[in-house]
Amino acid sequence: MGRIKRKQGLAEGVVAPEIMQQARRSLQTDKVKPAAKKCFVCGSPVAPNSAEGLCWVCRRLKISAWQEVEQQISAQE
């Protein structure tokens, strides 16, 4: 029986080089995560919807304090 001749480069040519590069780049960006911002009051991670740089607890306390002040002002009038 004769030997079966394999095509050279078949294993290398299964996935296009552009796709391999794209996959490598996406893995690199997944590994590098930006440092999470910290709440400037307590140091916890900042809430995603916070423009003030507050965690969700400190943000909620701030909103509650504003509501309390508004109620006191309206009661005095």
Distance bins in CASP14 RR format, pairs under 12 A and 6 or more apart:
PFRMAT RR
TARGET T0000
AUTHOR 0000-0000-0000
RMODE 2
METHOD distances of the structure
MODEL  1
7 13 0 0 0 0 1 0 0 0 0 0 0
7 14 0 0 0 0 0 1 0 0 0 0 0
12 20 0 0 0 0 1 0 0 0 0 0 0
13 19 0 0 0 0 0 1 0 0 0 0 0
13 20 0 0 0 0 1 0 0 0 0 0 0
14 20 0 0 0 0 1 0 0 0 0 0 0
15 21 0 0 0 0 0 1 0 0 0 0 0
15 22 0 0 0 0 0 1 0 0 0 0 0
15 23 0 0 0 0 1 0 0 0 0 0 0
15 24 0 0 0 0 0 1 0 0 0 0 0
16 22 0 0 0 0 1 0 0 0 0 0 0
16 23 0 0 0 0 0 1 0 0 0 0 0
17 23 0 0 0 0 0 1 0 0 0 0 0
17 24 0 0 0 0 0 1 0 0 0 0 0
18 24 0 0 0 0 0 1 0 0 0 0 0
18 25 0 0 0 0 0 1 0 0 0 0 0
19 25 0 0 0 0 0 1 0 0 0 0 0
19 26 0 0 0 0 0 1 0 0 0 0 0
20 26 0 0 0 0 0 1 0 0 0 0 0
20 27 0 0 0 0 0 1 0 0 0 0 0
21 27 0 0 0 0 0 1 0 0 0 0 0
21 28 0 0 0 0 0 1 0 0 0 0 0
22 28 0 0 0 0 0 1 0 0 0 0 0
22 29 0 0 0 0 0 1 0 0 0 0 0
23 29 0 0 0 0 0 1 0 0 0 0 0
23 30 0 0 0 0 0 1 0 0 0 0 0
24 30 0 0 0 0 0 1 0 0 0 0 0
24 31 0 0 0 0 0 1 0 0 0 0 0
25 31 0 0 0 0 0 1 0 0 0 0 0
25 32 0 0 0 0 0 1 0 0 0 0 0
26 32 0 0 0 0 0 1 0 0 0 0 0
34 45 0 0 0 0 0 1 0 0 0 0 0
34 46 0 0 0 0 0 1 0 0 0 0 0
35 45 0 0 0 0 0 1 0 0 0 0 0
35 46 0 0 0 0 0 1 0 0 0 0 0
36 43 0 0 0 0 0 1 0 0 0 0 0
36 44 0 0 0 0 1 0 0 0 0 0 0
36 45 1 0 1 0 0 0 0 0 0 0 0
36 46 1 0 0 1 0 0 0 0 0 0 0
36 47 0 0 0 0 0 1 0 0 0 0 0
36 48 0 0 0 0 0 1 0 0 0 0 0
36 53 0 0 0 0 0 1 0 0 0 0 0
36 55 0 0 0 0 0 1 0 0 0 0 0
37 43 0 0 0 0 1 0 0 0 0 0 0
37 44 0 0 0 0 0 1 0 0 0 0 0
37 45 1 0 0 1 0 0 0 0 0 0 0
37 46 1 0 1 0 0 0 0 0 0 0 0
37 47 0 0 0 0 1 0 0 0 0 0 0
37 48 0 0 0 0 1 0 0 0 0 0 0
37 50 0 0 0 0 1 0 0 0 0 0 0
37 51 0 0 0 0 0 1 0 0 0 0 0
37 52 0 0 0 0 0 1 0 0 0 0 0
37 53 1 0 0 1 0 0 0 0 0 0 0
37 54 0 0 0 0 0 1 0 0 0 0 0
37 55 0 0 0 0 1 0 0 0 0 0 0
38 44 1 0 0 1 0 0 0 0 0 0 0
38 45 1 0 0 1 0 0 0 0 0 0 0
38 46 1 0 0 1 0 0 0 0 0 0 0
38 47 0 0 0 0 0 1 0 0 0 0 0
38 50 0 0 0 0 0 1 0 0 0 0 0
38 53 0 0 0 0 1 0 0 0 0 0 0
38 54 0 0 0 0 0 1 0 0 0 0 0
38 55 0 0 0 0 1 0 0 0 0 0 0
38 58 0 0 0 0 0 1 0 0 0 0 0
39 45 1 0 0 1 0 0 0 0 0 0 0
39 46 1 0 1 0 0 0 0 0 0 0 0
39 47 0 0 0 0 1 0 0 0 0 0 0
39 50 0 0 0 0 1 0 0 0 0 0 0
39 52 0 0 0 0 1 0 0 0 0 0 0
39 53 1 0 0 1 0 0 0 0 0 0 0
39 54 1 0 1 0 0 0 0 0 0 0 0
39 55 1 1 0 0 0 0 0 0 0 0 0
39 56 0 0 0 0 1 0 0 0 0 0 0
39 57 0 0 0 0 1 0 0 0 0 0 0
39 58 1 0 1 0 0 0 0 0 0 0 0
39 59 0 0 0 0 1 0 0 0 0 0 0
39 60 0 0 0 0 0 1 0 0 0 0 0
39 61 0 0 0 0 0 1 0 0 0 0 0
39 62 0 0 0 0 0 1 0 0 0 0 0
40 46 0 0 0 0 1 0 0 0 0 0 0
40 50 0 0 0 0 0 1 0 0 0 0 0
40 52 0 0 0 0 1 0 0 0 0 0 0
40 53 1 0 1 0 0 0 0 0 0 0 0
40 54 1 0 0 1 0 0 0 0 0 0 0
40 55 0 0 0 0 1 0 0 0 0 0 0
40 58 0 0 0 0 1 0 0 0 0 0 0
40 59 0 0 0 0 0 1 0 0 0 0 0
40 62 0 0 0 0 0 1 0 0 0 0 0
41 47 0 0 0 0 0 1 0 0 0 0 0
41 50 0 0 0 0 0 1 0 0 0 0 0
41 52 0 0 0 0 1 0 0 0 0 0 0
41 53 0 0 0 0 1 0 0 0 0 0 0
41 54 1 0 0 1 0 0 0 0 0 0 0
41 55 1 0 0 1 0 0 0 0 0 0 0
41 56 0 0 0 0 0 1 0 0 0 0 0
41 57 0 0 0 0 1 0 0 0 0 0 0
41 58 1 0 1 0 0 0 0 0 0 0 0
41 59 0 0 0 0 1 0 0 0 0 0 0
41 60 0 0 0 0 0 1 0 0 0 0 0
41 61 0 0 0 0 1 0 0 0 0 0 0
41 62 0 0 0 0 1 0 0 0 0 0 0
42 53 0 0 0 0 0 1 0 0 0 0 0
42 54 0 0 0 0 1 0 0 0 0 0 0
42 55 1 0 0 1 0 0 0 0 0 0 0
42 56 0 0 0 0 0 1 0 0 0 0 0
42 57 1 0 0 1 0 0 0 0 0 0 0
42 58 1 0 1 0 0 0 0 0 0 0 0
42 59 0 0 0 0 0 1 0 0 0 0 0
42 61 0 0 0 0 1 0 0 0 0 0 0
42 62 0 0 0 0 0 1 0 0 0 0 0
43 53 0 0 0 0 0 1 0 0 0 0 0
43 54 0 0 0 0 1 0 0 0 0 0 0
43 55 1 0 0 1 0 0 0 0 0 0 0
43 57 0 0 0 0 0 1 0 0 0 0 0
43 58 0 0 0 0 1 0 0 0 0 0 0
44 50 0 0 0 0 0 1 0 0 0 0 0
44 53 0 0 0 0 0 1 0 0 0 0 0
44 54 0 0 0 0 1 0 0 0 0 0 0
44 55 1 1 0 0 0 0 0 0 0 0 0
44 56 0 0 0 0 1 0 0 0 0 0 0
44 57 1 0 0 1 0 0 0 0 0 0 0
44 58 1 0 0 1 0 0 0 0 0 0 0
44 59 0 0 0 0 0 1 0 0 0 0 0
45 53 0 0 0 0 0 1 0 0 0 0 0
45 54 0 0 0 0 0 1 0 0 0 0 0
45 55 1 0 0 1 0 0 0 0 0 0 0
45 56 0 0 0 0 1 0 0 0 0 0 0
45 57 0 0 0 0 0 1 0 0 0 0 0
45 58 0 0 0 0 0 1 0 0 0 0 0
45 59 0 0 0 0 0 1 0 0 0 0 0
46 52 0 0 0 0 1 0 0 0 0 0 0
46 53 1 0 1 0 0 0 0 0 0 0 0
46 54 1 0 0 1 0 0 0 0 0 0 0
46 55 1 0 0 1 0 0 0 0 0 0 0
46 56 0 0 0 0 1 0 0 0 0 0 0
46 57 0 0 0 0 0 1 0 0 0 0 0
46 58 0 0 0 0 1 0 0 0 0 0 0
46 59 0 0 0 0 1 0 0 0 0 0 0
47 53 1 0 0 1 0 0 0 0 0 0 0
47 54 1 0 0 1 0 0 0 0 0 0 0
47 55 1 0 1 0 0 0 0 0 0 0 0
47 56 1 0 1 0 0 0 0 0 0 0 0
47 57 0 0 0 0 1 0 0 0 0 0 0
47 58 0 0 0 0 1 0 0 0 0 0 0
47 59 1 0 1 0 0 0 0 0 0 0 0
47 60 0 0 0 0 1 0 0 0 0 0 0
47 61 0 0 0 0 0 1 0 0 0 0 0
47 62 0 0 0 0 0 1 0 0 0 0 0
47 63 0 0 0 0 0 1 0 0 0 0 0
48 54 0 0 0 0 0 1 0 0 0 0 0
48 55 0 0 0 0 0 1 0 0 0 0 0
48 56 0 0 0 0 1 0 0 0 0 0 0
48 59 0 0 0 0 0 1 0 0 0 0 0
49 55 0 0 0 0 0 1 0 0 0 0 0
49 56 0 0 0 0 1 0 0 0 0 0 0
49 59 0 0 0 0 1 0 0 0 0 0 0
49 60 0 0 0 0 0 1 0 0 0 0 0
49 63 0 0 0 0 0 1 0 0 0 0 0
50 56 1 0 0 1 0 0 0 0 0 0 0
50 57 0 0 0 0 0 1 0 0 0 0 0
50 58 0 0 0 0 1 0 0 0 0 0 0
50 59 1 0 1 0 0 0 0 0 0 0 0
50 60 0 0 0 0 0 1 0 0 0 0 0
50 62 0 0 0 0 1 0 0 0 0 0 0
50 63 0 0 0 0 0 1 0 0 0 0 0
51 59 0 0 0 0 1 0 0 0 0 0 0
51 62 0 0 0 0 0 1 0 0 0 0 0
52 58 0 0 0 0 1 0 0 0 0 0 0
52 59 1 0 0 1 0 0 0 0 0 0 0
52 60 0 0 0 0 0 1 0 0 0 0 0
52 61 0 0 0 0 0 1 0 0 0 0 0
52 62 1 0 0 1 0 0 0 0 0 0 0
52 63 0 0 0 0 0 1 0 0 0 0 0
52 66 0 0 0 0 0 1 0 0 0 0 0
53 59 0 0 0 0 1 0 0 0 0 0 0
53 62 0 0 0 0 0 1 0 0 0 0 0
54 60 0 0 0 0 1 0 0 0 0 0 0
54 61 0 0 0 0 1 0 0 0 0 0 0
54 62 1 0 0 1 0 0 0 0 0 0 0
54 63 0 0 0 0 1 0 0 0 0 0 0
54 65 0 0 0 0 0 1 0 0 0 0 0
55 61 0 0 0 0 1 0 0 0 0 0 0
55 62 0 0 0 0 0 1 0 0 0 0 0
56 62 0 0 0 0 0 1 0 0 0 0 0
56 63 0 0 0 0 0 1 0 0 0 0 0
57 63 0 0 0 0 0 1 0 0 0 0 0
57 64 0 0 0 0 0 1 0 0 0 0 0
58 64 0 0 0 0 0 1 0 0 0 0 0
58 65 0 0 0 0 0 1 0 0 0 0 0
59 65 0 0 0 0 0 1 0 0 0 0 0
59 66 0 0 0 0 0 1 0 0 0 0 0
60 66 0 0 0 0 0 1 0 0 0 0 0
60 67 0 0 0 0 0 1 0 0 0 0 0
61 67 0 0 0 0 0 1 0 0 0 0 0
61 68 0 0 0 0 0 1 0 0 0 0 0
62 68 0 0 0 0 0 1 0 0 0 0 0
62 69 0 0 0 0 0 1 0 0 0 0 0
63 69 0 0 0 0 0 1 0 0 0 0 0
63 70 0 0 0 0 0 1 0 0 0 0 0
64 70 0 0 0 0 0 1 0 0 0 0 0
64 71 0 0 0 0 0 1 0 0 0 0 0
65 71 0 0 0 0 0 1 0 0 0 0 0
65 72 0 0 0 0 0 1 0 0 0 0 0
66 72 0 0 0 0 0 1 0 0 0 0 0
66 73 0 0 0 0 0 1 0 0 0 0 0
67 73 0 0 0 0 0 1 0 0 0 0 0
67 74 0 0 0 0 0 1 0 0 0 0 0
68 74 0 0 0 0 0 1 0 0 0 0 0
68 75 0 0 0 0 0 1 0 0 0 0 0
69 75 0 0 0 0 0 1 0 0 0 0 0
69 76 0 0 0 0 0 1 0 0 0 0 0
70 76 0 0 0 0 0 1 0 0 0 0 0
70 77 0 0 0 0 0 1 0 0 0 0 0
71 77 0 0 0 0 0 1 0 0 0 0 0
END
